[in-house]
Amino acid sequence: MSTSWSIQITLVQLMQEKMSVVYEVTVYTGDAAHASTFHNVYITLVGTEGQSESVELTSWLPSIHERSVKNCEVKCSKPLGELLVIILRKEHHILFPNSPWFVAKVEVKSPMGDIYPFPIYKWITDCEEHYFREGSAVLLSQEKHDITKLCWTKDIVEQQGLFNWAEYKSGLPHIMKAETYSALPLDVRFYFTKTIEMGWTAVKALELKLVEWAECKEKFRSIEDIQRLYSCHRTEISDYVHDHWKEDSFFGYQFLNGVNPMVIRRCRALPQNFPVTDEMVFKGSKQRLKDEMKNGNIFLCDYKILDGVKANIINGKQQYLVAPLVLLHKTPDDKLKPIAIQLKQTPAEDNPIFLPTDSEWDWLLAKTFVRNADFNLHELSSHLLRTHLLAEVFTVALLRHLPMMHPLYKLLMPHTRYTLMINFLARKFLISDTGTFTTFASSGGEGMLTILRRALSSVTYRSLCLPDDISDRGLEDVPNFYYRDDGLELWNIIYRFVEGTLSCYYKNDKMVQDDQALQDWINDIYSNGFTCEEKTDIPKRLNTVKELLKFVTMVIFTCSAQHSAVNAGQYDFIGWMPNTPVSLERPPPSRKGEATEATMLDTFPSIDVTVHGMATVWLLSKQSSDSEFLGNYPEQRFTDDVPLEKIKTFKQQLKNLHLQIQERNKHLELPYTYLDPKVVENSVSV
């Protein structure tokens, strides 16, 4: 009887095994250091026709640096239908209770041979159940199943628990709340490689600045002294700057293709507070200012945003910062040269207008004050505010409101990489009360906050969109303007990529209007990035597909191309200190005819200030070995055919632009490389 019973049980088991279906599961652990886990990991498959049991994948061993791939089988009594969701859970481990696990992706092969991808790219740090939807990008209105809608809810709740807003300083864009490094979620921290290289680069920066000079508060006694310091680290472009910094044509060139091409605009009428005359600038010539302005040959750089800003005190000495006006003239040979400089905003007897016909040292000193003003405006407005701080706003709003299955999340996540981490470090080491900029720049401290607040109030949506900005500044046809040329090419390539990708998800304007996650994202950007200032014209809501495409293009361009344009060349143009002093120690000249080389040297910052300035811009100009460049998406978040095809087209168009820029640069005395797609990183990561 027992033998018969055993035979029956065995037959039942064989029949069940024969009737069961097998799903093949492949789990990819990320290649970040410490990405694996000692925990036992369990997976549950959920489909339209049911769900599997929770199955243990395996016991895991740590896999440092190398990507780990694990395979297992999930047996079910019947097919689950179309796979919708997987549920992952780590079992609590007594010895390693907080061991995190970075899941790159999971692939499931059904008994019918269908492959279901689940792109994840997240750290799992707890032992709760984590729901992940199949990889197709969808809008919430397109979700048909309760389990997939639950994925949306769980993702948003989890993200909003991790990412919260905080006020950095009154009147400035809000930041991610994180008081300490350990408070940063693992998902936004540097990979191990980046962390090590940042530390190594900082050490190299210390070597660069020659430790024995870093504390030297003496003044330079000659240009040769500065030369000896500069020789510690040089680039091809910084050598060119060293050789040409005194030349008027190079001074003008930097307003177009230096690190701050954001100030210059065409001048159709002189500002009332800049009383330049024909006698001053065209003495002995038949040219007239009025005619040259009418012909579009006169340009203005106005630093009024710096007017009245309180300058820093460094080493107990008062520093100086001016708010100059600069008039430039396009010559018949297509060079841009300065023809008049007024160092303060209000005309007065002790505020002369300096001219190229003045003495060599008068003119050079006036240009030096302009370069220092440009440095401070560049670092705080063009660089910190308009790329770093806005990128952080875009990122936090994205993480709080767009779940990982949303097409915008998939599209924009590569452009948020490392941004929150690098900004945290900047607030800690650069612009904190004891930070390098606060300590060694002429606008450090109270002046820095004044400039940032004024700069934010002047930001308009059009100024963030390159085609509009170029048009509004009247710079469409300025010759030799490579920032514009390459930037517009990149803008258009990015726009076509965004259009091709998002148009397959947003078929009409109503789909944009009805996408609450999208509307929450844009409203969060407006509320936390621009302190609800109506005059910024930043949209609070998106109503059309066209509006969506433009805004998303602006976000990607800001985080990638614009940041590269204002960041990558910092050491090139600032490394040779006389070209761009970080601070100045004498007040601006109030009379002509008194400046000498000694005056210039006495105006330049002290040795320690110069050393720290050089080291800082060198550090900020370096790229790490794990940089991800525009068009490269190693984390394949999209799984749909259309966006994958658009990515291929995007990469090809970027490659074509690279070749075009490379060919042009062969014929330039000074190549412009900062918007070459080969050096443009996907995100604000340094």
C-alpha angles and dihedrals in degrees: 000000000000091000091052090048092051090050091052092050091049091050091050090050092049091049091049092050090048091050095045122097125219128222116197111218125196118189121196118202115205122256094238115118114267089015096136128073141218091220126105108249126212130199133197123192119213123194140166090269100044143297138274129241117268103270127197110236098199143285107284131222123203115269110195116198095338120095112247122214120194127187130198141155127242113201120204131183091232139007114284095217118226108001112239110165143009123208118211125192133175116216115233112263119206096208097039105029095158101039107140125214125208110212113197100181144322126221123197123195113202124216087257091057098253115145117220114193122203110190108197114155094178139123116243106207103167138049097248126116113270119201120210124185124220110273103258112115113240143165119238091248088062096055111109102177131070092224093057091046087052088056089059092050095046093047094051093045091050094047094047088052090055101039121050135161125250133180112245098185129344112272095018132103113281120251138209111281109248121132095182139024091253089057091065112100113245090240092070100039125103119268113250091261093055092047092052093045093049088054092046092048091052089053090050089050089056089052090048094055093049106238093231090059096044092082097036108117095183125115125252110260096201143001086255089064089056089047091057091053093045091052089071090079129008139168129197091254095044087053089053089050089049090054098044108029094111095053119104093218091056091046088056093042091061092062087062106033107013124096094284111048089152103091107056120093136166113268118220095166131017117250111252090240093057105068100186115164136200088245090060100048107021102032111162092009133107090227119108128200092229092054094044091051090049090051091052096246099121124083133185135209110192119185095185090136086074095054112128094000111155109246123223130259111226124185087351093302126117113243127206135227125178135198101222135184117217126194118201132190128209106225125213089259089058097253122137113225132176113244102173137018127188111185099202131041099237117068112234142146090261091048103066125184107244119218137192087247092063121096117296094252096043091054095042092049091051090051090049091057088051092051091051091050089049091051093055095044091045096050096045105033110021096034113024101031104030097043114015101036096038091047088055091052091050090048100048092045089050094050093047099048113022118069119216095259092057113106092229091054091052092046098046105035095085087057093057097055113139092345097120092046096048091048091050089054092046091054090048101044108018112033103020120109089273097031124128096251092045091050102041111025123088091235095044119132120010093003091057092058092046091054093046093051093047091046092052092051089053096051113110129182090242091055089058093052108075100212091051093043094051090048095047091051092048094237102129096115104028107134123237093018100143096167087062096042097049093035094055091047089053093045091054094046091050091047092053090049092050091045094050092047103042097037090071090060101035106052096172144004094266091062088057092048093048096048100102094183090056093047091049089052096052093043091050090053091051095046099044102029103045102025087239094290106168094203093064088075087214104154119251090195138020116225106171139041088241092056090049094051093050094047094048090047088053091051094051093043092049094049095046120017100025092049091050091050094054099034114034096064098048098111091039092061102024102036091083095064100205089063093055117009114195090215140006127218104199129062118254115276114269096191137037127240098038104088121105136167087269089055090053094049091048090051094051117091120266122268096262092050091050092048094051091045093052093046093049097051090044090054092047092050096056125101122209125232091250094056114140113216129211112289095018113113110173089169101070101207095159116072100170118104098235099056091041089055091046090053090056091051090046092053092048093050090049090050090051091051090049090055091047092051091044091054093047092049091057088070098044125095087216113027118220108219107154095098097041103125088228090069101030109103120216093239148015096276104144 
